Amino acid sequence: MFYYDLQGKLLMTQDGTTKSHSINIAKLQTGVYFLEIIGYNNAITKRIIKE
């Protein structure tokens, strides 16, 4: 999993090799981020808002 800020800068990565995985965003400041999850045959990008 890859975490990006609004400018597209890669902030951190997190290993997500299992089907069920929790996301730790404690290190991120308040703001809007994008989480990219890359699977075997697809990629998903989700917007995260940390308040």
C-alpha positions in Angstrom: 0.0 0.0 0.0 1.2 3.5 -0.8 0.2 6.7 0.8 0.4 10.0 -1.2 -0.4 13.6 -0.3 -2.5 15.9 -2.5 0.6 16.9 -4.6 1.2 13.2 -5.4 4.3 12.9 -3.2 4.8 9.4 -1.8 4.7 9.7 2.0 5.0 6.1 3.2 4.5 2.5 2.2 2.9 -0.3 4.2 3.1 -4.0 3.5 -0.3 -5.5 2.7 0.2 -9.1 1.8 -2.9 -10.5 3.5 -6.6 -10.2 2.5 -7.5 -8.4 5.7 -5.2 -5.5 6.7 -5.6 -2.6 9.1 -4.4 0.8 8.0 -2.2 2.8 10.3 -2.4 6.6 9.6 -1.3 7.7 13.1 1.9 9.2 11.7 0.1 11.4 9.2 -1.0 14.9 10.0 -4.5 16.1 9.6 -5.4 16.4 5.9 -6.4 14.6 2.8 -4.4 11.7 1.4 -4.7 9.0 -1.2 -4.1 5.3 -0.5 -3.2 3.1 -3.4 -3.6 -0.6 -3.0 -2.1 -2.8 -5.8 -3.4 -6.4 -6.1 -2.5 -9.2 -8.4 -4.7 -8.0 -11.3 -5.9 -4.5 -10.3 -5.1 -1.3 -8.4 -7.5 0.7 -6.2 -7.0 4.3 -5.1 -9.0 5.6 -2.2 -9.2 9.1 -0.7 -8.6 9.3 3.1 -9.5 12.3 5.2 -7.8 12.5 8.6 -9.4 15.0 11.0 
